[in-house]
Amino acid sequence: MSEVTDVVLPVLQKIQAEISSMRASLNEVRVTQVEQSEKLDDLSRYFTVMFGHVSRHEIDIDEIRKRLKAVEAKLSPPPEAV
């Protein structure tokens, strides 16, 4: 081999090895990103359901308050405290 090849070839092989290592790392990052995205989707669905239940309960409480006020309006006022 020529002197240029003797000098350049090891450098190119090192660059190729580093690129290969970076690709492997990038693939690991992609796998982790997919896993995290799936977990976030699950969490998002959980919060959507949870907030739906909370909203429904708030509506139920509001309805109970309205009914309580209607019942209190029909009752005679409580006796005055002594």
C-alpha positions in Angstrom: 0.0 0.0 0.0 1.0 3.5 -0.5 2.0 5.9 2.3 -1.2 7.9 1.8 -3.4 4.8 2.1 -1.4 3.7 5.3 -2.2 7.1 6.8 -5.7 7.7 5.6 -7.2 4.2 5.9 -6.9 4.1 9.8 -8.5 7.5 10.1 -11.4 6.5 7.8 -11.9 3.3 9.7 -12.0 5.2 13.0 -14.5 7.6 11.5 -16.6 4.6 10.3 -16.5 3.0 13.8 -17.6 6.3 15.4 -20.5 6.7 13.0 -21.5 3.1 13.6 -21.4 3.7 17.4 -23.5 6.9 16.9 -26.1 5.0 14.8 -26.3 2.3 17.6 -26.8 5.0 20.2 -29.4 6.8 18.0 -31.3 3.5 17.6 -31.4 3.1 21.4 -32.7 6.7 21.8 -35.4 5.9 19.2 -36.5 2.8 21.1 -36.5 4.8 24.4 -38.5 7.6 22.7 -41.1 5.1 21.4 -41.4 3.6 24.9 -41.8 7.0 26.5 -44.4 8.1 23.9 -46.4 5.0 24.6 -46.3 5.7 28.4 -47.3 9.3 27.8 -50.2 8.2 25.6 -51.4 5.8 28.4 -51.0 8.6 31.0 -52.9 11.0 28.8 -55.8 8.5 28.5 -55.8 8.0 32.2 -56.0 11.8 32.9 -58.7 12.2 30.3 -60.8 9.5 32.1 -60.0 10.9 35.5 -60.9 14.5 34.6 -64.1 13.2 33.0 -65.0 11.6 36.3 -64.1 14.7 38.2 -66.2 16.9 35.9 -69.2 14.5 36.2 -68.9 14.5 40.0 -68.8 18.3 40.0 -72.0 18.4 38.0 -73.5 15.9 40.4 -72.5 18.1 43.4 -74.0 21.2 41.7 -77.2 19.3 41.2 -77.3 18.2 44.8 -76.7 21.8 46.0 -79.6 23.0 43.8 -81.9 20.3 45.2 -80.8 21.1 48.8 -81.6 24.8 48.3 -85.0 23.9 46.9 -85.8 21.7 49.9 -84.5 24.4 52.3 -86.8 26.9 50.6 -89.8 24.7 51.1 -89.0 24.2 54.8 -89.9 26.7 57.5 -87.0 28.8 58.7 -85.1 27.3 61.7 -86.0 28.7 65.2 -83.9 31.6 66.3 -81.0 30.7 68.6 -81.6 31.8 72.2 
